[in-house]
Amino acid sequence: MDHNPGYKSTDQENINDISSIKTSALLAETLQAIDSTHVSVGGLMMQFQRRSYGGVLLILSLLAMVPGISVFAGIAMEVPAFQLFMGLPAPVFPNVIQQRQIPVASLQKWGMTISRWVERLETLVVPRWPLLSNRLARRVIGLVILFLGIVVSIPFPFSNFPPALATMCFALGLLERDGLMILIAAVLSAIAFTIGFAVFYIVMNWVTQFFGL
C-alpha cells in the first residue's frame, strides 16, 4: 500500500540519500513537499524511517504539538516507545496508524516553526556521554516515552507541549547519540510528569465537585 499520498513526485535516489541530510532540513523539506490538504502519517514517517527511532519519534513529537492531533500523536507514540523499550531494532507501525490522515494546513504552520527550533537545537547536539545512549539506556528511554505519550494524550489545552518537547529532545539525543541532550530530555520529562499530574488532579477534583461525588 502506498503510504506517501499528498507528496509531489520524489526521486527514489533522494529517499535513499536522506541519511546525509540534517534532520531539521529533512523536516522542512518534507513539510514543504506536501501538495494536498491532508497527508497520511505513514507518508510522513516514511521520510524519517531510515533514522529509526530518533527520526520517527521526532515526527511524532511534532504531531504532538499540533492542536487537534496531539491526542492521536500521544497514542501513536506508545508504539515506538514500547518497541524501543523491548529492544527491537527499528519501529514498525500498524496500518491503522500509518493510514491516519493529518490536516496539512496546521501541520505546516506549526511544523515550519518547530523545524527552526530543531535547527537551533542541532547546533548544540554532538555525540557525547555514550553511556546515556547505550542499549540499556535506550530501553529506559523507551519506558519514559511510554509515559510521556500518556501525558500527551491528556485532552487539556497546552498540557501536550512539555511531554512533546521532552520527546523531541530524546529523539535528537538518540539521533546523534548525545547523552547530554538525553539528560536534558529526562529533566523535561520530570517537569512534564509534574504538570501532567497537576492537570489530572485539577480535572478530577473539578469532576468530583461538579457531580458531587
PLY file of the C-alpha trace (Angstrom):
ply
format ascii 1.0
element vertex 213
property float x
property float y
property float z
element edge 212
property int vertex1
property int vertex2
end_header
0.00 0.00 0.00
1.23 3.47 -0.85
1.76 5.45 2.35
3.02 8.54 0.56
-0.14 10.26 -0.75
-0.10 14.04 -0.79
3.55 14.46 -1.83
4.96 15.86 -5.01
6.95 13.32 -7.01
10.09 12.32 -5.13
13.14 10.64 -6.65
13.95 7.31 -5.06
17.61 8.34 -5.02
16.71 11.28 -2.79
14.81 9.00 -0.41
17.78 6.64 -0.26
20.14 9.51 0.48
18.23 11.23 3.29
20.64 9.94 5.90
23.14 12.60 4.75
20.67 15.47 5.29
20.40 17.27 8.61
17.21 16.37 10.44
15.92 19.96 10.51
16.47 20.32 6.76
14.75 17.00 6.09
11.82 18.06 8.26
11.46 21.40 6.45
11.76 19.77 3.00
9.22 17.10 3.93
6.66 19.68 5.08
7.20 21.90 2.04
6.81 18.96 -0.35
3.26 18.16 0.78
0.90 19.12 -2.03
-2.55 18.26 -0.69
-4.98 19.18 2.07
-4.22 16.01 4.06
-1.27 13.66 4.38
-1.02 10.19 5.90
1.07 9.55 8.99
2.76 6.74 7.07
3.72 9.20 4.33
5.34 11.50 6.86
7.17 8.79 8.74
8.50 7.16 5.58
10.79 10.16 5.13
12.30 9.53 8.60
12.21 5.74 8.71
15.93 5.41 7.90
16.72 7.32 11.08
15.00 4.61 13.09
13.57 5.56 16.49
15.06 9.05 16.62
13.51 10.13 13.32
10.12 8.56 13.97
9.88 9.99 17.49
10.85 13.40 16.15
7.96 13.46 13.67
5.56 12.19 16.35
6.72 14.88 18.78
5.97 17.42 16.03
2.46 16.00 15.61
2.03 16.07 19.38
2.45 19.86 19.32
-0.22 20.42 16.67
-3.63 21.30 18.16
-6.26 18.72 17.36
-3.71 15.99 16.63
-1.92 15.69 19.96
-4.23 13.02 21.42
-3.69 10.77 18.39
0.05 11.52 18.40
0.29 10.56 22.06
-1.40 7.24 21.36
0.80 6.63 18.29
3.88 7.45 20.37
3.20 4.39 22.51
4.08 2.06 19.61
7.75 3.04 19.00
8.22 3.70 22.74
7.18 0.15 23.62
9.28 -1.30 20.79
12.30 0.73 21.94
11.72 -0.50 25.50
11.60 -4.09 24.21
14.91 -3.61 22.37
13.56 -4.07 18.83
15.98 -2.81 16.14
13.51 -0.48 14.37
9.94 0.77 14.88
7.07 -0.86 12.99
3.59 0.68 12.90
0.23 -0.97 12.24
-1.70 0.20 9.18
-4.38 1.86 11.32
-1.77 4.41 12.46
0.02 4.76 9.12
-3.23 5.44 7.26
-4.40 8.17 9.63
-4.83 11.44 7.69
-3.41 14.69 9.10
-4.60 18.17 8.01
-1.72 19.82 6.19
-2.51 23.47 7.00
-2.00 23.08 10.76
0.93 20.73 10.26
2.83 23.16 8.04
2.01 26.15 10.25
3.44 24.51 13.37
5.95 22.28 11.62
7.98 25.02 9.95
8.31 26.85 13.27
9.35 23.64 15.04
11.86 22.80 12.30
13.60 26.09 13.10
13.68 25.10 16.78
15.21 21.76 15.77
17.78 23.58 13.64
18.86 25.66 16.65
18.99 22.60 18.88
21.12 20.77 16.31
23.91 23.29 16.81
24.16 22.05 20.40
23.85 18.34 19.66
27.06 16.31 19.31
27.98 12.69 20.14
28.96 12.59 23.85
28.34 10.72 27.08
27.74 7.43 25.23
26.68 5.66 28.43
23.37 7.54 28.28
22.60 6.25 24.78
23.68 2.62 25.08
21.31 -0.34 24.75
20.15 -0.34 28.37
19.69 3.43 28.39
17.61 3.21 25.19
15.26 0.78 26.91
14.84 3.16 29.84
14.18 5.99 27.36
11.50 3.86 25.71
9.81 3.36 29.09
9.91 7.10 29.86
8.43 7.94 26.44
5.65 5.43 27.07
4.53 7.58 30.00
5.16 10.82 28.08
2.77 9.56 25.41
0.09 9.16 28.07
0.61 12.75 29.24
0.49 13.99 25.62
-2.86 12.23 25.23
-4.49 14.19 28.07
-7.11 16.33 26.26
-6.31 19.56 28.09
-5.06 22.79 26.45
-1.26 23.15 26.34
-0.61 20.08 28.51
0.81 18.40 25.39
3.76 20.80 24.93
6.09 19.76 27.80
5.96 16.00 27.05
6.21 16.65 23.31
9.29 18.84 23.84
10.85 16.19 26.09
10.22 13.56 23.40
11.78 15.82 20.77
14.94 16.15 22.89
15.03 12.37 23.41
14.72 11.96 19.63
17.62 14.31 18.93
19.69 12.59 21.61
19.03 9.21 20.01
19.76 10.53 16.51
23.18 11.90 17.48
23.94 9.67 20.50
24.11 12.79 22.63
23.93 11.84 26.29
23.66 15.46 27.41
20.58 16.03 25.25
19.10 12.82 26.68
19.77 14.12 30.19
18.04 17.41 29.30
15.12 15.38 27.97
14.96 13.49 31.26
14.72 16.76 33.20
12.00 18.00 30.83
10.21 14.68 31.33
10.14 15.21 35.10
8.62 18.66 34.52
6.10 17.19 32.06
5.05 14.48 34.51
4.61 17.07 37.26
2.42 19.23 35.02
0.50 16.19 33.79
-0.20 15.03 37.36
-1.29 18.55 38.35
-3.66 18.78 35.37
-5.10 15.35 36.12
-5.59 16.25 39.78
-7.31 19.56 38.94
-9.62 17.94 36.37
-10.55 15.04 38.65
-11.17 17.44 41.53
-13.43 19.55 39.32
-15.33 16.47 38.10
-15.76 15.26 41.66
-17.15 18.62 42.80
-19.35 19.03 39.71
-21.05 15.64 40.18
-21.00 15.89 43.97
-19.03 12.67 44.40
0 1
1 2
2 3
3 4
4 5
5 6
6 7
7 8
8 9
9 10
10 11
11 12
12 13
13 14
14 15
15 16
16 17
17 18
18 19
19 20
20 21
21 22
22 23
23 24
24 25
25 26
26 27
27 28
28 29
29 30
30 31
31 32
32 33
33 34
34 35
35 36
36 37
37 38
38 39
39 40
40 41
41 42
42 43
43 44
44 45
45 46
46 47
47 48
48 49
49 50
50 51
51 52
52 53
53 54
54 55
55 56
56 57
57 58
58 59
59 60
60 61
61 62
62 63
63 64
64 65
65 66
66 67
67 68
68 69
69 70
70 71
71 72
72 73
73 74
74 75
75 76
76 77
77 78
78 79
79 80
80 81
81 82
82 83
83 84
84 85
85 86
86 87
87 88
88 89
89 90
90 91
91 92
92 93
93 94
94 95
95 96
96 97
97 98
98 99
99 100
100 101
101 102
102 103
103 104
104 105
105 106
106 107
107 108
108 109
109 110
110 111
111 112
112 113
113 114
114 115
115 116
116 117
117 118
118 119
119 120
120 121
121 122
122 123
123 124
124 125
125 126
126 127
127 128
128 129
129 130
130 131
131 132
132 133
133 134
134 135
135 136
136 137
137 138
138 139
139 140
140 141
141 142
142 143
143 144
144 145
145 146
146 147
147 148
148 149
149 150
150 151
151 152
152 153
153 154
154 155
155 156
156 157
157 158
158 159
159 160
160 161
161 162
162 163
163 164
164 165
165 166
166 167
167 168
168 169
169 170
170 171
171 172
172 173
173 174
174 175
175 176
176 177
177 178
178 179
179 180
180 181
181 182
182 183
183 184
184 185
185 186
186 187
187 188
188 189
189 190
190 191
191 192
192 193
193 194
194 195
195 196
196 197
197 198
198 199
199 200
200 201
201 202
202 203
203 204
204 205
205 206
206 207
207 208
208 209
209 210
210 211
211 212
